[in-house]
Amino acid sequence: MPRNAFYAQSGGVTAVINASAQGVLDAARRHSDRMGTVYAGRNGIIGALLEDLIDTSQESDAAIAGLRHTPGGAFGSCRFKLKGFDTNLAEYERLIEVFKAHDIGYFFYNGGGDSADTCLKVSQLGAKLGYPIQAIHVPKTMDNDLPLTDCCPGFGSVAKYVAVSIREAGFDVASMAKTSTKVFILEVLGRHAGWTAAAGGLATEAPGQAPHVILFPEIAFDEAGFLGAVDAAVKRYGSCAIVASEGLRLPSGQFLSESGATDAFGHAQLGGLAPLLARLVSDKLRYKYHYAIADYLMRAGRHIASKVDVEQSYAVGRSAVELALEGASGVMVTIERKSDAPYVWTTGSAPLEKVANVERKMPRDFITEDGFHITERCRRYLAPLIQGEDYPPYRNGLPQYVVLKNAAVPRKVNKPFELRK
């Protein structure tokens, strides 16, 4: 009998993470003679620790196909990172207990850098604790900061959302600037890497078009330089549209918008950069302003997803299963670029030891010398990733999304387990 598989979603979800789930489930169903039932973890790895599994075999082919155009995490996600074997052995023993009870021999974890670390640790269960399991990381992060892959599934759709949004807002502000708002600031997600902010630069196709200023985490914030760039844009073009990454830092390295709180992964909680910048513009330049914080809207915007992103998201899920059936473990599926124009890509793999906890930041030559926009090299890299439209089905003017049954798998261990705080 073929062994069963465990699939789970981790970290901040995206508009297309469910397309990766579809890829995993489609491929597993096609190879049902070699891979048994795929059990999904309810709320990520927590589903395994709590023995809260979902039987995906109860879902129809039509429901699985509907995952392609449904945003969010269909099985629930979490921010929970496994600690090392030496400091938290109980969690690994619990995983083995649950995996053994449900005959799970394949582990597919769909997430970003912290999730890659968890997947790496699970791949080591055989060597460390004697339980053989093949663990494959299915990449997903709108931050586009995973190494050894051309891009990260989830990013292309966010990039498209940011570029479209700042272009449209730029037209709005320009039309009212004579007597009203002269400065508009769009705050976007992106803690340490400026990829999502850079995507806004795709909207600038001619001088004077929004955005006029982009603020990257890789470039230390220079107040005088920023105010000078804003003032120059207003005086030359009548208005100034800005894309600002939430991860903008002072020369000291401190986040401009750090609140002092941390999330479940131990990362500093950010937010409120746009109003800080807006007050600076008002106080120093006396320009009227408006701002918007894209936040969850940008990562949930399936209605404006990039077709390339959807296709890549599906492909990495499918490839994860194929790699596992070939005997691979401890690897992440990668996207490999063959050419820019036309954009040609394929999937590959990279060892998790070289992926986990490594952040890929913007190369300096992707950012203009003054630090406020993207270069042509960056544009060549980004442009293919936002290509094509893949609209969800609509009814009564609204997109129609799938809600799965998420039928619970009967517990076999049926022992309580307390999650680490």
C-alpha positions in Angstrom: 0.0 0.0 0.0 1.3 3.5 -0.9 2.1 5.7 2.1 -0.1 8.8 2.7 1.0 12.4 2.5 0.6 15.5 4.7 0.2 19.0 3.1 -0.1 22.2 5.0 0.0 26.0 4.4 2.1 28.3 6.5 2.7 32.0 7.2 0.9 34.8 5.5 -1.3 33.4 2.8 -1.5 34.9 -0.8 -4.0 35.2 -3.6 -2.5 32.1 -5.2 -1.3 29.7 -2.5 -4.4 27.5 -3.1 -3.2 27.0 -6.7 -0.2 25.3 -5.2 -2.5 23.2 -3.1 -4.4 22.3 -6.3 -1.1 21.3 -7.9 -0.2 19.0 -5.0 -3.6 17.4 -4.9 -3.9 16.9 -8.7 -0.5 15.3 -8.9 -1.2 13.0 -6.0 -4.5 11.9 -7.4 -2.8 11.2 -10.8 -0.3 9.0 -8.9 -2.7 7.3 -6.5 -1.0 4.0 -7.2 2.2 5.4 -5.6 0.9 8.0 -3.1 -2.1 7.4 -0.8 -4.5 9.9 0.7 -3.3 13.5 1.1 -4.2 14.7 4.6 -4.1 18.5 5.0 -3.1 20.1 8.3 -5.8 22.3 9.7 -4.0 25.6 10.3 -0.6 24.5 9.1 1.9 22.4 11.1 -0.4 22.9 14.1 -2.8 20.5 12.4 -0.1 17.7 12.7 0.8 18.5 16.3 -2.9 18.5 17.4 -3.8 15.6 15.1 -6.3 17.8 13.4 -6.1 16.5 9.9 -8.3 17.1 6.9 -9.2 14.3 4.4 -8.8 15.9 1.0 -10.1 12.7 -0.7 -13.6 13.9 0.4 -13.3 16.8 -2.0 -14.6 16.6 -5.6 -12.4 17.2 -8.6 -14.4 20.3 -9.3 -13.8 21.7 -5.8 -10.1 21.0 -6.1 -10.1 22.8 -9.5 -11.8 25.7 -7.8 -8.8 26.2 -5.6 -7.0 27.8 -8.6 -9.0 31.0 -8.4 -9.6 31.1 -4.6 -7.5 33.4 -2.4 -6.6 32.8 1.3 -5.5 29.5 2.7 -8.2 26.8 2.0 -7.0 24.6 4.9 -5.9 27.4 7.3 -2.4 28.7 7.9 -0.3 29.5 11.0 2.8 31.3 12.2 4.5 28.5 14.2 8.1 27.6 13.8 9.5 24.3 15.1 12.5 24.8 17.4 15.6 22.7 17.3 15.6 19.0 18.2 17.7 19.6 21.3 15.4 22.2 22.8 12.0 20.9 21.8 12.1 17.1 21.3 8.5 16.7 22.4 7.2 18.4 19.3 9.1 16.0 17.0 8.1 13.0 19.0 4.5 14.1 18.7 4.9 14.6 14.9 6.2 11.0 14.6 3.4 9.7 16.7 0.8 11.3 14.5 2.6 10.5 11.2 3.0 6.9 12.2 -0.6 6.5 13.2 -1.8 7.8 9.8 1.0 6.2 7.8 2.3 9.5 6.5 5.5 9.2 4.5 5.4 12.4 2.5 5.4 16.0 3.9 4.7 19.0 1.7 5.0 22.4 3.5 3.8 25.5 1.5 5.3 28.7 2.8 8.2 31.1 3.0 11.6 31.2 4.7 10.5 30.2 8.2 8.4 27.4 6.7 11.5 26.2 4.8 13.2 25.8 8.2 10.4 23.7 9.5 10.4 21.6 6.4 14.1 21.1 6.7 13.7 19.9 10.3 11.0 17.5 9.3 13.2 16.1 6.6 15.7 15.2 9.3 13.3 13.1 11.3 14.7 9.9 9.7 18.3 10.6 10.6 17.6 12.2 14.0 14.8 10.0 15.3 14.5 7.1 13.0 11.2 7.9 11.3 11.6 7.9 7.5 9.7 10.8 5.8 10.3 12.7 2.5 9.8 16.4 3.1 9.5 18.9 0.2 9.1 22.6 0.6 6.6 24.3 -1.7 7.6 27.9 -2.0 5.2 30.7 -1.3 5.9 34.3 -0.2 4.6 37.6 -1.5 7.9 39.1 -0.3 9.8 37.4 -3.1 12.8 36.9 -0.7 13.5 33.2 -0.9 17.0 32.4 -2.4 17.9 30.1 -5.3 14.7 30.6 -7.2 13.9 33.2 -9.9 10.8 34.4 -8.1 8.4 33.2 -5.4 4.8 32.2 -6.0 2.6 34.8 -4.6 4.8 37.7 -5.5 3.8 38.2 -9.2 0.1 38.9 -8.2 1.1 41.3 -5.4 3.5 43.0 -7.9 0.6 43.4 -10.3 -1.7 44.7 -7.6 0.9 47.3 -6.5 1.7 48.5 -10.0 -2.0 48.8 -11.0 -3.0 50.5 -7.8 -0.3 53.2 -7.9 -0.9 53.8 -11.5 -4.6 54.4 -10.9 -4.0 56.5 -7.8 -1.5 58.5 -9.7 -4.1 59.5 -12.2 -6.5 60.4 -9.4 -4.0 62.6 -7.6 -2.8 64.3 -10.7 -6.3 65.3 -11.7 -7.0 67.0 -8.3 -3.5 68.4 -7.5 -4.2 72.0 -8.6 -6.6 72.7 -5.8 -6.4 69.6 -3.6 -4.1 66.7 -2.7 -0.6 67.0 -4.1 1.1 64.0 -2.4 -0.2 60.4 -2.2 1.6 57.6 -0.3 0.9 53.9 -0.8 2.4 51.8 2.0 3.1 48.2 0.9 4.1 45.0 2.7 7.8 44.0 2.7 9.8 43.8 5.9 13.5 43.4 4.8 13.3 43.2 1.0 11.9 45.9 -1.3 10.6 43.7 -4.0 6.9 44.6 -3.5 7.8 48.3 -3.4 9.9 47.9 -6.5 7.0 46.5 -8.4 5.2 49.8 -8.2 8.0 51.2 -10.4 6.6 49.2 -13.3 3.8 51.7 -13.5 6.3 54.5 -14.5 6.6 54.1 -18.3 7.3 57.8 -19.1 8.7 60.8 -17.1 6.1 62.2 -14.7 4.1 59.1 -14.3 3.5 57.6 -10.9 5.2 56.6 -8.8 7.7 59.4 -8.6 9.4 58.1 -5.4 9.9 54.6 -4.1 11.2 53.9 -0.6 13.1 50.6 -0.2 14.2 48.8 3.0 17.6 48.3 1.4 18.2 52.1 1.3 18.5 53.9 4.7 15.9 56.6 5.0 17.3 60.1 4.3 14.8 62.6 5.4 16.3 65.6 3.6 16.7 63.5 0.4 13.1 62.2 0.6 11.6 65.7 1.1 13.7 67.1 -1.7 12.5 64.4 -4.1 8.9 64.9 -3.2 9.2 68.7 -3.5 10.9 68.4 -6.9 8.2 66.1 -8.2 5.4 68.4 -7.1 7.1 71.5 -8.6 7.8 69.7 -11.9 4.7 67.5 -12.4 2.1 69.1 -10.1 1.8 66.0 -7.8 3.9 63.2 -6.2 2.9 59.6 -5.8 5.0 57.5 -3.5 5.3 53.8 -2.8 6.8 53.0 0.6 7.9 49.7 2.0 6.7 49.0 5.5 10.3 47.9 6.3 11.9 51.3 5.7 14.8 51.8 8.1 16.7 54.6 9.6 20.5 54.8 9.2 20.7 53.2 12.7 18.9 50.1 11.3 15.8 50.6 13.3 12.4 50.4 11.5 10.8 53.7 11.0 7.4 52.2 12.0 8.4 49.6 14.6 5.7 49.4 17.3 7.7 47.3 19.8 5.5 44.2 19.5 6.5 41.0 17.8 4.6 38.3 15.9 4.5 34.6 16.5 7.8 34.1 14.6 9.5 36.8 16.7 9.5 39.4 14.0 9.0 43.1 14.9 5.4 44.2 14.3 5.3 47.0 11.7 2.7 49.4 10.5 1.8 53.0 10.2 4.7 54.1 8.1 2.4 56.0 5.6 0.9 58.4 8.2 4.4 59.0 9.6 5.6 60.0 6.1 2.5 62.0 5.5 2.9 64.1 8.6 6.5 64.7 7.6 5.4 66.0 4.2 2.7 68.2 5.8 5.0 69.6 8.5 8.0 70.3 6.3 6.6 71.0 2.9 3.0 72.1 3.7 1.5 69.9 1.0 -1.9 68.4 1.3 -1.7 64.6 1.4 -3.6 61.3 1.3 -2.3 57.9 2.1 -3.4 54.2 1.9 -2.1 51.1 3.6 -2.5 48.1 1.2 -1.8 45.5 3.8 -4.0 42.3 3.4 -5.7 43.8 0.4 -2.6 43.4 -1.8 -1.9 39.8 -0.8 -5.6 38.8 -1.1 -6.3 40.4 -4.4 -7.1 37.4 -6.5 -9.3 39.4 -8.9 -6.2 41.0 -10.3 -3.8 38.1 -10.1 -1.0 37.6 -12.6 -1.5 34.7 -14.9 2.2 33.8 -14.8 2.0 33.7 -11.0 -1.0 31.4 -11.0 0.7 29.1 -13.4 3.9 29.0 -11.4 2.0 28.5 -8.1 0.3 25.4 -9.6 3.5 24.1 -11.1 5.5 24.2 -7.8 2.8 22.2 -6.1 2.7 19.6 -8.9 6.5 19.4 -9.0 6.7 18.8 -5.3 4.8 15.6 -5.6 6.9 14.5 -8.7 10.1 15.2 -6.8 8.9 13.2 -3.8 8.0 10.2 -6.0 11.5 10.4 -7.5 12.9 10.0 -4.0 13.8 13.6 -3.2 13.7 15.0 0.3 15.0 18.1 2.1 14.6 20.3 -1.0 12.6 23.2 -2.1 10.9 23.4 -5.5 12.5 26.3 -7.5 11.5 28.4 -10.5 14.3 28.7 -13.1 14.3 31.5 -15.7 15.5 30.5 -19.1 14.9 33.9 -20.8 13.4 37.3 -20.2 11.6 38.0 -23.5 9.8 35.9 -24.1 9.7 34.8 -20.5 10.5 31.1 -20.4 10.8 29.2 -17.1 10.8 25.7 -15.7 10.9 24.2 -12.2 13.9 22.7 -10.4 15.0 22.2 -6.9 17.4 23.5 -4.3 18.6 22.0 -0.9 16.8 23.4 2.1 20.1 23.8 3.9 20.8 26.7 1.5 17.2 28.1 1.7 16.0 28.1 5.3 16.4 31.4 7.1 18.1 33.1 4.1 16.6 36.3 2.8 17.2 37.5 -0.7 17.2 41.3 -0.8 17.0 43.7 -3.8 20.4 43.9 -5.6 21.8 47.4 -5.4 21.9 47.7 -9.2 18.1 47.2 -9.3 17.7 50.5 -7.5 18.6 53.9 -9.1 21.7 55.7 -7.9 19.6 58.3 -5.9 17.8 55.4 -4.2 14.3 56.4 -5.2 13.3 54.3 -8.2 14.1 51.1 -10.1 16.6 50.6 -12.9 16.0 49.1 -16.3 17.7 45.9 -15.1 15.1 45.6 -12.4 12.3 46.4 -14.8 13.5 43.5 -17.1 13.4 41.2 -14.1 10.0 42.2 -12.8 8.0 42.8 -16.0 7.4 39.1 -17.0 6.1 38.3 -13.5 3.0 40.4 -13.8 2.0 39.3 -17.3 -1.5 37.9 -18.2 -4.8 37.9 -16.4 -6.5 34.9 -14.8 -9.9 36.2 -13.6 -12.0 34.1 -11.2 -15.5 33.3 -12.3 -18.1 36.0 -11.4 -21.7 35.8 -10.5 -24.0 38.8 -9.6 -21.0 41.1 -10.1 -18.8 39.3 -7.5 -16.0 36.7 -7.8 -17.1 33.2 -6.8 -14.7 31.3 -4.5 -14.6 27.8 -3.3 -15.1 26.8 0.3 -14.0 23.2 0.9 -15.7 20.6 3.2 -12.5 20.1 5.1 -13.8 16.9 6.6 -11.9 15.8 9.7 -9.9 12.6 9.7 -10.8 10.4 12.7 -8.1 10.7 15.4 -6.0 7.6 16.0 -3.6 8.9 18.6 -6.3 10.8 20.3 -4.0 12.2 23.0 -4.0 15.9 24.0 -1.0 17.9 23.1 -0.3 21.4 24.4 1.1 23.8 22.0 4.1 25.9 23.0 3.2 29.5 23.8 
